[in-house]
Amino acid sequence: MNPLFENYKIQEKRDIKSERAYLISQFVEKINLERKGTKFKDITPRIVAIKTAHLSISDLYFFLKSCEQGDSFGKVFFGSLKIK
């Protein structure tokens, strides 16, 4: 594979058994792509699952779309889930 596209390689999704797990894996992939080359460690699916446990599946679709439309996926994700 060309080294230029190495960071954008999509991981195989063997452990996905539900729609919620698929959505969580989408969040994890996009957050971890932003974290490459920074001081932050990669995020695990468990962290995303805990932070989004209160959201329904339809809300997760809306939340994923709003995170994608923001300037930074991670900033929108973590900023939207803060308790005020």
Secondary structure, DSSP 8 states (H G I E B T S, - for coil): --GGGGGG------S--SHHHHHHHHHHHHHHHHHTTSSS----HHHHHHHTTTS-HHHHHHHHHHHHHSS-HHHHHHHHT---
